[in-house]
Amino acid sequence: MATSLLTTTSEVTYKGHTISVMETPLQVFFVINHNLKSAHMSMADAKRCINGQPCLYESVDITWWA
């Protein structure tokens, strides 16, 4: 059985959405509404996405960490 390397360290509510701070041994990701297919590189980038603005950094799929 494989163990998950992805841990949730904190959650913040912003405009009715939950932004989770997910950590791996290598990096920190910001996930909106527990959607691991579009993780963001910063809190500001996740908020930009919620506000309908384009992201500054490419969002990544982190389902393989889970």
N, C-alpha and C positions, 0 to 999 in steps of 0.2 A: 504494500500500500504506500503510495507516494504522499508525502506531507506537503502542505502548501507553503511556499516561500513568501507569500503575499499576506501582509498583516494590515489591518485598519487601525491607525493610531488615533484619529479624531474625526469628528463629523461636524459640519457647519451647515446651517440652513440659510439659504439666500434666495429671496423671491419665490418661496414655495418649493425650491429644489434642495436636495441634500447633496452637499459636496463632501466626499469622503477623502481623507488623506490616507493613501495606501503606500506602504513602504515595502521594498524588496531589499535584499542585501546590497544591491548596487545603486538604487535610485528611489526617488520619491515621486509618486504620481497623484494626480487629483482627478477623482472620478465623480461624475454627475449622476445622481440617482442610481448608483450601483451598476452602471453600464460599463463593463470592463472592456467593451469593444472600442470605446473612444476615451482613453485616458489622456489627460492634459498634463503639460509639463509645469504649470504654475497655477496658483490660485487665481491670479489676475486673468489668465487665459481661460480658465473655466468660467469665470464671471462674464467675460467677453462673449463666450459661446451662449450662455444663458440669455444675455441681452440681445442676441441676434447679430452680433458683429463677427467679422471673420477672425479666426484664431491667428495669433502671431506665429505659433509653432505647430507643426504637424501633430495631430493626435495619433496615438498608437493603440494597438490592440494588445492588452495584457492578459488575455484569458489563459494563455499558456503558463503564466505564473501561478494561477489558482489551482 
